[in-house]
Amino acid sequence: TRHSNPEDEGSWAKIAVADESFHTALTRLSKNAQMISALEGLCSRIRFFRCIDLESSSRRERTYREHDAIIGALRRRDAAGGASLLEKHITLSSEHAIEVAARGLARLFPETAA
């Protein structure tokens, strides 16, 4: 079952908050205080870039599909499948982060953008 789609309400802020909430909730399931703290720190530093990333409808749709697959694995209690999906999601997001950071910095400093 698809998780709630804040895009239906048309708010970019809600979309970014929902994405961050997904990651936070998933991390809290680990009950690992260090991991939770690290994620909270990371989220506070990347919030601006997360909003830029989620402006793209194709990126949002891919993110929703990945989140739905992870939720499905959790519901099936498929630890190996869930871990694999989560690793793929993190890897793809990390690889994409450089492009998003470049777009964000170009917005912040348009005079230096090539």
TILO-660885 format. One record per atom (N, C-alpha, C): residue number from 1; residue in three letters; atom name; x, y, z. Coordinates in steps of 0.2 Angstrom, whole numbers, padded with zeros to 4 digits. Example, Ala and Ser with C-alpha at 12.3 -4.5 7.8 and 13.67 -1.06 7.14 Angstrom:
2
<n:1 | res:ALA | atom:N | u:0066 | v:-0028 | w:0039>;
<n:1 | res:ALA | atom:CA | u:0062 | v:-0022 | w:0039>;
<n:1 | res:ALA | atom:C | u:0066 | v:-0016 | w:0039>;
<n:2 | res:SER | atom:N | u:0064 | v:-0011 | w:0035>;
<n:2 | res:SER | atom:CA | u:0068 | v:-0005 | w:0036>;
<n:2 | res:SER | atom:C | u:0064 | v:0000 | w:0039>;
This chain:
114
<n:1 | res:THR | atom:N | u:0004 | v:-0006 | w:0000>;
<n:1 | res:THR | atom:CA | u:0000 | v:0000 | w:0000>;
<n:1 | res:THR | atom:C | u:0004 | v:0006 | w:0000>;
<n:2 | res:ARG | atom:N | u:0003 | v:0011 | w:-0004>;
<n:2 | res:ARG | atom:CA | u:0007 | v:0017 | w:-0005>;
<n:2 | res:ARG | atom:C | u:0006 | v:0021 | w:0001>;
<n:3 | res:HIS | atom:N | u:0011 | v:0024 | w:0003>;
<n:3 | res:HIS | atom:CA | u:0011 | v:0029 | w:0009>;
<n:3 | res:HIS | atom:C | u:0008 | v:0035 | w:0007>;
<n:4 | res:SER | atom:N | u:0006 | v:0039 | w:0012>;
<n:4 | res:SER | atom:CA | u:0002 | v:0046 | w:0010>;
<n:4 | res:SER | atom:C | u:0006 | v:0050 | w:0005>;
<n:5 | res:ASN | atom:N | u:0003 | v:0053 | w:0000>;
<n:5 | res:ASN | atom:CA | u:0006 | v:0057 | w:-0005>;
<n:5 | res:ASN | atom:C | u:0005 | v:0064 | w:-0003>;
<n:6 | res:PRO | atom:N | u:0009 | v:0068 | w:0000>;
<n:6 | res:PRO | atom:CA | u:0008 | v:0075 | w:0001>;
<n:6 | res:PRO | atom:C | u:0008 | v:0079 | w:-0005>;
<n:7 | res:GLU | atom:N | u:0010 | v:0077 | w:-0011>;
<n:7 | res:GLU | atom:CA | u:0010 | v:0081 | w:-0017>;
<n:7 | res:GLU | atom:C | u:0002 | v:0082 | w:-0019>;
<n:8 | res:ASP | atom:N | u:-0002 | v:0078 | w:-0017>;
<n:8 | res:ASP | atom:CA | u:-0009 | v:0079 | w:-0018>;
<n:8 | res:ASP | atom:C | u:-0012 | v:0085 | w:-0015>;
<n:9 | res:GLU | atom:N | u:-0008 | v:0087 | w:-0010>;
<n:9 | res:GLU | atom:CA | u:-0010 | v:0094 | w:-0006>;
<n:9 | res:GLU | atom:C | u:-0006 | v:0100 | w:-0009>;
<n:10 | res:GLY | atom:N | u:-0001 | v:0098 | w:-0014>;
<n:10 | res:GLY | atom:CA | u:0002 | v:0103 | w:-0017>;
<n:10 | res:GLY | atom:C | u:0007 | v:0107 | w:-0013>;
<n:11 | res:SER | atom:N | u:0010 | v:0105 | w:-0008>;
<n:11 | res:SER | atom:CA | u:0015 | v:0109 | w:-0004>;
<n:11 | res:SER | atom:C | u:0021 | v:0105 | w:-0004>;
<n:12 | res:TRP | atom:N | u:0026 | v:0109 | w:-0007>;
<n:12 | res:TRP | atom:CA | u:0033 | v:0106 | w:-0007>;
<n:12 | res:TRP | atom:C | u:0036 | v:0105 | w:0000>;
<n:13 | res:ALA | atom:N | u:0034 | v:0110 | w:0004>;
<n:13 | res:ALA | atom:CA | u:0036 | v:0109 | w:0011>;
<n:13 | res:ALA | atom:C | u:0034 | v:0102 | w:0014>;
<n:14 | res:LYS | atom:N | u:0027 | v:0101 | w:0013>;
<n:14 | res:LYS | atom:CA | u:0024 | v:0094 | w:0015>;
<n:14 | res:LYS | atom:C | u:0028 | v:0088 | w:0012>;
<n:15 | res:ILE | atom:N | u:0030 | v:0089 | w:0006>;
<n:15 | res:ILE | atom:CA | u:0033 | v:0083 | w:0003>;
<n:15 | res:ILE | atom:C | u:0040 | v:0082 | w:0006>;
<n:16 | res:ALA | atom:N | u:0043 | v:0087 | w:0007>;
<n:16 | res:ALA | atom:CA | u:0050 | v:0086 | w:0010>;
<n:16 | res:ALA | atom:C | u:0049 | v:0084 | w:0017>;
<n:17 | res:VAL | atom:N | u:0045 | v:0086 | w:0021>;
<n:17 | res:VAL | atom:CA | u:0043 | v:0084 | w:0028>;
<n:17 | res:VAL | atom:C | u:0042 | v:0077 | w:0028>;
<n:18 | res:ALA | atom:N | u:0037 | v:0075 | w:0023>;
<n:18 | res:ALA | atom:CA | u:0035 | v:0068 | w:0023>;
<n:18 | res:ALA | atom:C | u:0041 | v:0063 | w:0021>;
<n:19 | res:ASP | atom:N | u:0046 | v:0065 | w:0017>;
<n:19 | res:ASP | atom:CA | u:0051 | v:0061 | w:0015>;
<n:19 | res:ASP | atom:C | u:0056 | v:0061 | w:0021>;
<n:20 | res:GLU | atom:N | u:0057 | v:0066 | w:0025>;
<n:20 | res:GLU | atom:CA | u:0061 | v:0066 | w:0031>;
<n:20 | res:GLU | atom:C | u:0058 | v:0062 | w:0036>;
<n:21 | res:SER | atom:N | u:0052 | v:0062 | w:0037>;
<n:21 | res:SER | atom:CA | u:0048 | v:0058 | w:0042>;
<n:21 | res:SER | atom:C | u:0049 | v:0051 | w:0041>;
<n:22 | res:PHE | atom:N | u:0049 | v:0049 | w:0034>;
<n:22 | res:PHE | atom:CA | u:0049 | v:0042 | w:0032>;
<n:22 | res:PHE | atom:C | u:0056 | v:0039 | w:0035>;
<n:23 | res:HIS | atom:N | u:0061 | v:0043 | w:0033>;
<n:23 | res:HIS | atom:CA | u:0068 | v:0041 | w:0035>;
<n:23 | res:HIS | atom:C | u:0069 | v:0041 | w:0043>;
<n:24 | res:THR | atom:N | u:0066 | v:0046 | w:0046>;
<n:24 | res:THR | atom:CA | u:0067 | v:0046 | w:0053>;
<n:24 | res:THR | atom:C | u:0063 | v:0041 | w:0057>;
<n:25 | res:ALA | atom:N | u:0057 | v:0039 | w:0054>;
<n:25 | res:ALA | atom:CA | u:0053 | v:0034 | w:0057>;
<n:25 | res:ALA | atom:C | u:0057 | v:0027 | w:0056>;
<n:26 | res:LEU | atom:N | u:0059 | v:0026 | w:0050>;
<n:26 | res:LEU | atom:CA | u:0063 | v:0020 | w:0049>;
<n:26 | res:LEU | atom:C | u:0069 | v:0019 | w:0053>;
<n:27 | res:THR | atom:N | u:0073 | v:0024 | w:0054>;
<n:27 | res:THR | atom:CA | u:0079 | v:0024 | w:0058>;
<n:27 | res:THR | atom:C | u:0077 | v:0023 | w:0066>;
<n:28 | res:ARG | atom:N | u:0071 | v:0026 | w:0068>;
<n:28 | res:ARG | atom:CA | u:0069 | v:0025 | w:0075>;
<n:28 | res:ARG | atom:C | u:0068 | v:0018 | w:0076>;
<n:29 | res:LEU | atom:N | u:0065 | v:0014 | w:0071>;
<n:29 | res:LEU | atom:CA | u:0064 | v:0007 | w:0072>;
<n:29 | res:LEU | atom:C | u:0070 | v:0003 | w:0074>;
<n:30 | res:SER | atom:N | u:0076 | v:0006 | w:0072>;
<n:30 | res:SER | atom:CA | u:0082 | v:0002 | w:0074>;
<n:30 | res:SER | atom:C | u:0084 | v:0003 | w:0082>;
<n:31 | res:LYS | atom:N | u:0081 | v:0008 | w:0085>;
<n:31 | res:LYS | atom:CA | u:0082 | v:0009 | w:0092>;
<n:31 | res:LYS | atom:C | u:0089 | v:0011 | w:0093>;
<n:32 | res:ASN | atom:N | u:0093 | v:0013 | w:0088>;
<n:32 | res:ASN | atom:CA | u:0100 | v:0014 | w:0089>;
<n:32 | res:ASN | atom:C | u:0101 | v:0022 | w:0090>;
<n:33 | res:ALA | atom:N | u:0102 | v:0024 | w:0096>;
<n:33 | res:ALA | atom:CA | u:0102 | v:0031 | w:0097>;
<n:33 | res:ALA | atom:C | u:0108 | v:0035 | w:0093>;
<n:34 | res:GLN | atom:N | u:0113 | v:0032 | w:0092>;
<n:34 | res:GLN | atom:CA | u:0119 | v:0035 | w:0088>;
<n:34 | res:GLN | atom:C | u:0116 | v:0036 | w:0081>;
<n:35 | res:MET | atom:N | u:0113 | v:0031 | w:0078>;
<n:35 | res:MET | atom:CA | u:0111 | v:0032 | w:0071>;
<n:35 | res:MET | atom:C | u:0105 | v:0037 | w:0071>;
<n:36 | res:ILE | atom:N | u:0101 | v:0037 | w:0075>;
<n:36 | res:ILE | atom:CA | u:0095 | v:0042 | w:0075>;
<n:36 | res:ILE | atom:C | u:0098 | v:0049 | w:0076>;
<n:37 | res:SER | atom:N | u:0103 | v:0050 | w:0080>;
<n:37 | res:SER | atom:CA | u:0106 | v:0056 | w:0081>;
<n:37 | res:SER | atom:C | u:0110 | v:0059 | w:0075>;
<n:38 | res:ALA | atom:N | u:0113 | v:0054 | w:0072>;
<n:38 | res:ALA | atom:CA | u:0117 | v:0055 | w:0065>;
<n:38 | res:ALA | atom:C | u:0112 | v:0057 | w:0060>;
<n:39 | res:LEU | atom:N | u:0106 | v:0054 | w:0059>;
<n:39 | res:LEU | atom:CA | u:0102 | v:0055 | w:0054>;
<n:39 | res:LEU | atom:C | u:0098 | v:0062 | w:0055>;
<n:40 | res:GLU | atom:N | u:0097 | v:0064 | w:0062>;
<n:40 | res:GLU | atom:CA | u:0094 | v:0070 | w:0063>;
<n:40 | res:GLU | atom:C | u:0099 | v:0076 | w:0061>;
<n:41 | res:GLY | atom:N | u:0105 | v:0075 | w:0063>;
<n:41 | res:GLY | atom:CA | u:0110 | v:0080 | w:0061>;
<n:41 | res:GLY | atom:C | u:0110 | v:0080 | w:0053>;
<n:42 | res:LEU | atom:N | u:0110 | v:0075 | w:0050>;
<n:42 | res:LEU | atom:CA | u:0111 | v:0075 | w:0042>;
<n:42 | res:LEU | atom:C | u:0105 | v:0078 | w:0039>;
<n:43 | res:CYS | atom:N | u:0099 | v:0077 | w:0042>;
<n:43 | res:CYS | atom:CA | u:0093 | v:0080 | w:0039>;
<n:43 | res:CYS | atom:C | u:0093 | v:0087 | w:0040>;
<n:44 | res:SER | atom:N | u:0095 | v:0090 | w:0046>;
<n:44 | res:SER | atom:CA | u:0095 | v:0097 | w:0047>;
<n:44 | res:SER | atom:C | u:0100 | v:0100 | w:0042>;
<n:45 | res:ARG | atom:N | u:0105 | v:0097 | w:0040>;
<n:45 | res:ARG | atom:CA | u:0110 | v:0100 | w:0035>;
<n:45 | res:ARG | atom:C | u:0108 | v:0099 | w:0027>;
<n:46 | res:ILE | atom:N | u:0104 | v:0094 | w:0026>;
<n:46 | res:ILE | atom:CA | u:0102 | v:0093 | w:0019>;
<n:46 | res:ILE | atom:C | u:0095 | v:0095 | w:0017>;
<n:47 | res:ARG | atom:N | u:0091 | v:0098 | w:0022>;
<n:47 | res:ARG | atom:CA | u:0084 | v:0100 | w:0021>;
<n:47 | res:ARG | atom:C | u:0083 | v:0104 | w:0014>;
<n:48 | res:PHE | atom:N | u:0087 | v:0109 | w:0013>;
<n:48 | res:PHE | atom:CA | u:0086 | v:0113 | w:0008>;
<n:48 | res:PHE | atom:C | u:0087 | v:0109 | w:0001>;
<n:49 | res:PHE | atom:N | u:0092 | v:0105 | w:0001>;
<n:49 | res:PHE | atom:CA | u:0093 | v:0101 | w:-0005>;
<n:49 | res:PHE | atom:C | u:0088 | v:0096 | w:-0006>;
<n:50 | res:ARG | atom:N | u:0085 | v:0093 | w:-0001>;
<n:50 | res:ARG | atom:CA | u:0080 | v:0088 | w:-0001>;
<n:50 | res:ARG | atom:C | u:0074 | v:0091 | w:-0005>;
<n:51 | res:CYS | atom:N | u:0072 | v:0098 | w:-0003>;
<n:51 | res:CYS | atom:CA | u:0067 | v:0101 | w:-0006>;
<n:51 | res:CYS | atom:C | u:0068 | v:0102 | w:-0014>;
<n:52 | res:ILE | atom:N | u:0074 | v:0104 | w:-0015>;
<n:52 | res:ILE | atom:CA | u:0076 | v:0105 | w:-0023>;
<n:52 | res:ILE | atom:C | u:0075 | v:0098 | w:-0026>;
<n:53 | res:ASP | atom:N | u:0078 | v:0093 | w:-0023>;
<n:53 | res:ASP | atom:CA | u:0078 | v:0086 | w:-0026>;
<n:53 | res:ASP | atom:C | u:0070 | v:0084 | w:-0027>;
<n:54 | res:LEU | atom:N | u:0066 | v:0085 | w:-0023>;
<n:54 | res:LEU | atom:CA | u:0059 | v:0083 | w:-0023>;
<n:54 | res:LEU | atom:C | u:0055 | v:0087 | w:-0028>;
<n:55 | res:GLU | atom:N | u:0057 | v:0093 | w:-0031>;
<n:55 | res:GLU | atom:CA | u:0054 | v:0097 | w:-0035>;
<n:55 | res:GLU | atom:C | u:0053 | v:0093 | w:-0042>;
<n:56 | res:SER | atom:N | u:0057 | v:0088 | w:-0043>;
<n:56 | res:SER | atom:CA | u:0057 | v:0084 | w:-0050>;
<n:56 | res:SER | atom:C | u:0051 | v:0079 | w:-0049>;
<n:57 | res:SER | atom:N | u:0046 | v:0079 | w:-0053>;
<n:57 | res:SER | atom:CA | u:0041 | v:0074 | w:-0053>;
<n:57 | res:SER | atom:C | u:0044 | v:0067 | w:-0054>;
<n:58 | res:SER | atom:N | u:0049 | v:0066 | w:-0058>;
<n:58 | res:SER | atom:CA | u:0051 | v:0059 | w:-0059>;
<n:58 | res:SER | atom:C | u:0055 | v:0057 | w:-0053>;
<n:59 | res:ARG | atom:N | u:0059 | v:0061 | w:-0050>;
<n:59 | res:ARG | atom:CA | u:0062 | v:0060 | w:-0044>;
<n:59 | res:ARG | atom:C | u:0058 | v:0058 | w:-0038>;
<n:60 | res:ARG | atom:N | u:0052 | v:0062 | w:-0037>;
<n:60 | res:ARG | atom:CA | u:0047 | v:0061 | w:-0032>;
<n:60 | res:ARG | atom:C | u:0044 | v:0054 | w:-0033>;
<n:61 | res:GLU | atom:N | u:0042 | v:0052 | w:-0039>;
<n:61 | res:GLU | atom:CA | u:0039 | v:0046 | w:-0041>;
<n:61 | res:GLU | atom:C | u:0044 | v:0040 | w:-0039>;
<n:62 | res:ARG | atom:N | u:0050 | v:0041 | w:-0041>;
<n:62 | res:ARG | atom:CA | u:0055 | v:0035 | w:-0039>;
<n:62 | res:ARG | atom:C | u:0056 | v:0035 | w:-0032>;
<n:63 | res:THR | atom:N | u:0056 | v:0040 | w:-0028>;
<n:63 | res:THR | atom:CA | u:0057 | v:0040 | w:-0021>;
<n:63 | res:THR | atom:C | u:0051 | v:0037 | w:-0018>;
<n:64 | res:TYR | atom:N | u:0045 | v:0038 | w:-0020>;
<n:64 | res:TYR | atom:CA | u:0039 | v:0035 | w:-0018>;
<n:64 | res:TYR | atom:C | u:0039 | v:0028 | w:-0019>;
<n:65 | res:ARG | atom:N | u:0041 | v:0026 | w:-0025>;
<n:65 | res:ARG | atom:CA | u:0041 | v:0018 | w:-0027>;
<n:65 | res:ARG | atom:C | u:0046 | v:0015 | w:-0022>;
<n:66 | res:GLU | atom:N | u:0052 | v:0018 | w:-0021>;
<n:66 | res:GLU | atom:CA | u:0057 | v:0015 | w:-0017>;
<n:66 | res:GLU | atom:C | u:0054 | v:0014 | w:-0009>;
<n:67 | res:HIS | atom:N | u:0051 | v:0020 | w:-0007>;
<n:67 | res:HIS | atom:CA | u:0049 | v:0020 | w:0000>;
<n:67 | res:HIS | atom:C | u:0043 | v:0014 | w:0000>;
<n:68 | res:ASP | atom:N | u:0039 | v:0014 | w:-0005>;
<n:68 | res:ASP | atom:CA | u:0033 | v:0009 | w:-0004>;
<n:68 | res:ASP | atom:C | u:0036 | v:0002 | w:-0004>;
<n:69 | res:ALA | atom:N | u:0042 | v:0000 | w:-0008>;
<n:69 | res:ALA | atom:CA | u:0045 | v:-0006 | w:-0008>;
<n:69 | res:ALA | atom:C | u:0048 | v:-0008 | w:-0001>;
<n:70 | res:ILE | atom:N | u:0051 | v:-0003 | w:0002>;
<n:70 | res:ILE | atom:CA | u:0054 | v:-0004 | w:0008>;
<n:70 | res:ILE | atom:C | u:0048 | v:-0005 | w:0014>;
<n:71 | res:ILE | atom:N | u:0043 | v:-0001 | w:0013>;
<n:71 | res:ILE | atom:CA | u:0037 | v:-0003 | w:0018>;
<n:71 | res:ILE | atom:C | u:0034 | v:-0010 | w:0017>;
<n:72 | res:GLY | atom:N | u:0034 | v:-0012 | w:0010>;
<n:72 | res:GLY | atom:CA | u:0031 | v:-0018 | w:0009>;
<n:72 | res:GLY | atom:C | u:0036 | v:-0024 | w:0012>;
<n:73 | res:ALA | atom:N | u:0042 | v:-0023 | w:0011>;
<n:73 | res:ALA | atom:CA | u:0047 | v:-0028 | w:0014>;
<n:73 | res:ALA | atom:C | u:0046 | v:-0028 | w:0022>;
<n:74 | res:LEU | atom:N | u:0045 | v:-0022 | w:0025>;
<n:74 | res:LEU | atom:CA | u:0044 | v:-0022 | w:0032>;
<n:74 | res:LEU | atom:C | u:0038 | v:-0026 | w:0034>;
<n:75 | res:ARG | atom:N | u:0032 | v:-0025 | w:0030>;
<n:75 | res:ARG | atom:CA | u:0026 | v:-0028 | w:0032>;
<n:75 | res:ARG | atom:C | u:0026 | v:-0035 | w:0031>;
<n:76 | res:ARG | atom:N | u:0030 | v:-0038 | w:0026>;
<n:76 | res:ARG | atom:CA | u:0031 | v:-0045 | w:0025>;
<n:76 | res:ARG | atom:C | u:0036 | v:-0048 | w:0030>;
<n:77 | res:ARG | atom:N | u:0039 | v:-0044 | w:0034>;
<n:77 | res:ARG | atom:CA | u:0045 | v:-0046 | w:0039>;
<n:77 | res:ARG | atom:C | u:0050 | v:-0049 | w:0035>;
<n:78 | res:ASP | atom:N | u:0052 | v:-0046 | w:0029>;
<n:78 | res:ASP | atom:CA | u:0057 | v:-0048 | w:0025>;
<n:78 | res:ASP | atom:C | u:0063 | v:-0044 | w:0026>;
<n:79 | res:ALA | atom:N | u:0067 | v:-0046 | w:0031>;
<n:79 | res:ALA | atom:CA | u:0073 | v:-0042 | w:0034>;
<n:79 | res:ALA | atom:C | u:0078 | v:-0041 | w:0028>;
<n:80 | res:ALA | atom:N | u:0080 | v:-0047 | w:0025>;
<n:80 | res:ALA | atom:CA | u:0085 | v:-0047 | w:0020>;
<n:80 | res:ALA | atom:C | u:0083 | v:-0043 | w:0014>;
<n:81 | res:GLY | atom:N | u:0077 | v:-0043 | w:0012>;
<n:81 | res:GLY | atom:CA | u:0074 | v:-0039 | w:0006>;
<n:81 | res:GLY | atom:C | u:0074 | v:-0032 | w:0008>;
<n:82 | res:GLY | atom:N | u:0071 | v:-0031 | w:0014>;
<n:82 | res:GLY | atom:CA | u:0071 | v:-0024 | w:0016>;
<n:82 | res:GLY | atom:C | u:0078 | v:-0020 | w:0016>;
<n:83 | res:ALA | atom:N | u:0083 | v:-0024 | w:0019>;
<n:83 | res:ALA | atom:CA | u:0090 | v:-0021 | w:0020>;
<n:83 | res:ALA | atom:C | u:0092 | v:-0020 | w:0013>;
<n:84 | res:SER | atom:N | u:0091 | v:-0025 | w:0008>;
<n:84 | res:SER | atom:CA | u:0094 | v:-0024 | w:0001>;
<n:84 | res:SER | atom:C | u:0090 | v:-0018 | w:-0002>;
<n:85 | res:LEU | atom:N | u:0084 | v:-0017 | w:-0001>;
<n:85 | res:LEU | atom:CA | u:0080 | v:-0011 | w:-0004>;
<n:85 | res:LEU | atom:C | u:0083 | v:-0005 | w:-0001>;
<n:86 | res:LEU | atom:N | u:0084 | v:-0005 | w:0006>;
<n:86 | res:LEU | atom:CA | u:0086 | v:0001 | w:0009>;
<n:86 | res:LEU | atom:C | u:0093 | v:0003 | w:0007>;
<n:87 | res:GLU | atom:N | u:0097 | v:-0002 | w:0006>;
<n:87 | res:GLU | atom:CA | u:0104 | v:0000 | w:0004>;
<n:87 | res:GLU | atom:C | u:0104 | v:0003 | w:-0003>;
<n:88 | res:LYS | atom:N | u:0100 | v:0000 | w:-0008>;
<n:88 | res:LYS | atom:CA | u:0099 | v:0003 | w:-0015>;
<n:88 | res:LYS | atom:C | u:0097 | v:0010 | w:-0014>;
<n:89 | res:HIS | atom:N | u:0092 | v:0011 | w:-0010>;
<n:89 | res:HIS | atom:CA | u:0089 | v:0018 | w:-0010>;
<n:89 | res:HIS | atom:C | u:0094 | v:0023 | w:-0007>;
<n:90 | res:ILE | atom:N | u:0098 | v:0021 | w:-0002>;
<n:90 | res:ILE | atom:CA | u:0103 | v:0025 | w:0000>;
<n:90 | res:ILE | atom:C | u:0109 | v:0026 | w:-0005>;
<n:91 | res:THR | atom:N | u:0111 | v:0021 | w:-0008>;
<n:91 | res:THR | atom:CA | u:0116 | v:0022 | w:-0013>;
<n:91 | res:THR | atom:C | u:0114 | v:0026 | w:-0019>;
<n:92 | res:LEU | atom:N | u:0108 | v:0025 | w:-0022>;
<n:92 | res:LEU | atom:CA | u:0105 | v:0029 | w:-0027>;
<n:92 | res:LEU | atom:C | u:0104 | v:0037 | w:-0025>;
<n:93 | res:SER | atom:N | u:0102 | v:0038 | w:-0019>;
<n:93 | res:SER | atom:CA | u:0101 | v:0045 | w:-0016>;
<n:93 | res:SER | atom:C | u:0108 | v:0048 | w:-0016>;
<n:94 | res:SER | atom:N | u:0113 | v:0044 | w:-0013>;
<n:94 | res:SER | atom:CA | u:0119 | v:0047 | w:-0012>;
<n:94 | res:SER | atom:C | u:0123 | v:0049 | w:-0019>;
<n:95 | res:GLU | atom:N | u:0122 | v:0045 | w:-0024>;
<n:95 | res:GLU | atom:CA | u:0125 | v:0046 | w:-0030>;
<n:95 | res:GLU | atom:C | u:0121 | v:0052 | w:-0033>;
<n:96 | res:HIS | atom:N | u:0115 | v:0053 | w:-0032>;
<n:96 | res:HIS | atom:CA | u:0111 | v:0059 | w:-0035>;
<n:96 | res:HIS | atom:C | u:0113 | v:0065 | w:-0031>;
<n:97 | res:ALA | atom:N | u:0115 | v:0065 | w:-0025>;
<n:97 | res:ALA | atom:CA | u:0116 | v:0071 | w:-0021>;
<n:97 | res:ALA | atom:C | u:0121 | v:0076 | w:-0024>;
<n:98 | res:ILE | atom:N | u:0126 | v:0074 | w:-0027>;
<n:98 | res:ILE | atom:CA | u:0130 | v:0079 | w:-0030>;
<n:98 | res:ILE | atom:C | u:0127 | v:0083 | w:-0035>;
<n:99 | res:GLU | atom:N | u:0123 | v:0080 | w:-0040>;
<n:99 | res:GLU | atom:CA | u:0119 | v:0084 | w:-0044>;
<n:99 | res:GLU | atom:C | u:0114 | v:0089 | w:-0041>;
<n:100 | res:VAL | atom:N | u:0111 | v:0087 | w:-0036>;
<n:100 | res:VAL | atom:CA | u:0106 | v:0091 | w:-0032>;
<n:100 | res:VAL | atom:C | u:0110 | v:0096 | w:-0029>;
<n:101 | res:ALA | atom:N | u:0116 | v:0095 | w:-0026>;
<n:101 | res:ALA | atom:CA | u:0120 | v:0100 | w:-0022>;
<n:101 | res:ALA | atom:C | u:0122 | v:0105 | w:-0027>;
<n:102 | res:ALA | atom:N | u:0124 | v:0103 | w:-0033>;
<n:102 | res:ALA | atom:CA | u:0126 | v:0108 | w:-0038>;
<n:102 | res:ALA | atom:C | u:0120 | v:0113 | w:-0040>;
<n:103 | res:ARG | atom:N | u:0114 | v:0110 | w:-0041>;
<n:103 | res:ARG | atom:CA | u:0108 | v:0114 | w:-0043>;
<n:103 | res:ARG | atom:C | u:0106 | v:0119 | w:-0037>;
<n:104 | res:GLY | atom:N | u:0107 | v:0116 | w:-0031>;
<n:104 | res:GLY | atom:CA | u:0105 | v:0121 | w:-0025>;
<n:104 | res:GLY | atom:C | u:0110 | v:0126 | w:-0024>;
<n:105 | res:LEU | atom:N | u:0116 | v:0125 | w:-0025>;
<n:105 | res:LEU | atom:CA | u:0122 | v:0130 | w:-0025>;
<n:105 | res:LEU | atom:C | u:0121 | v:0135 | w:-0030>;
<n:106 | res:ALA | atom:N | u:0119 | v:0133 | w:-0036>;
<n:106 | res:ALA | atom:CA | u:0118 | v:0138 | w:-0042>;
<n:106 | res:ALA | atom:C | u:0112 | v:0142 | w:-0040>;
<n:107 | res:ARG | atom:N | u:0107 | v:0140 | w:-0036>;
<n:107 | res:ARG | atom:CA | u:0102 | v:0144 | w:-0034>;
<n:107 | res:ARG | atom:C | u:0104 | v:0149 | w:-0029>;
<n:108 | res:LEU | atom:N | u:0108 | v:0147 | w:-0024>;
<n:108 | res:LEU | atom:CA | u:0111 | v:0151 | w:-0019>;
<n:108 | res:LEU | atom:C | u:0115 | v:0157 | w:-0022>;
<n:109 | res:PHE | atom:N | u:0119 | v:0155 | w:-0027>;
<n:109 | res:PHE | atom:CA | u:0125 | v:0159 | w:-0029>;
<n:109 | res:PHE | atom:C | u:0124 | v:0159 | w:-0037>;
<n:110 | res:PRO | atom:N | u:0118 | v:0162 | w:-0040>;
<n:110 | res:PRO | atom:CA | u:0117 | v:0162 | w:-0047>;
<n:110 | res:PRO | atom:C | u:0123 | v:0166 | w:-0051>;
<n:111 | res:GLU | atom:N | u:0126 | v:0171 | w:-0048>;
<n:111 | res:GLU | atom:CA | u:0131 | v:0174 | w:-0051>;
<n:111 | res:GLU | atom:C | u:0137 | v:0170 | w:-0053>;
<n:112 | res:THR | atom:N | u:0138 | v:0165 | w:-0049>;
<n:112 | res:THR | atom:CA | u:0144 | v:0160 | w:-0050>;
<n:112 | res:THR | atom:C | u:0142 | v:0154 | w:-0055>;
<n:113 | res:ALA | atom:N | u:0136 | v:0153 | w:-0056>;
<n:113 | res:ALA | atom:CA | u:0134 | v:0147 | w:-0060>;
<n:113 | res:ALA | atom:C | u:0136 | v:0148 | w:-0067>;
<n:114 | res:ALA | atom:N | u:0138 | v:0143 | w:-0070>;
<n:114 | res:ALA | atom:CA | u:0141 | v:0143 | w:-0077>;
<n:114 | res:ALA | atom:C | u:0135 | v:0142 | w:-0082>;
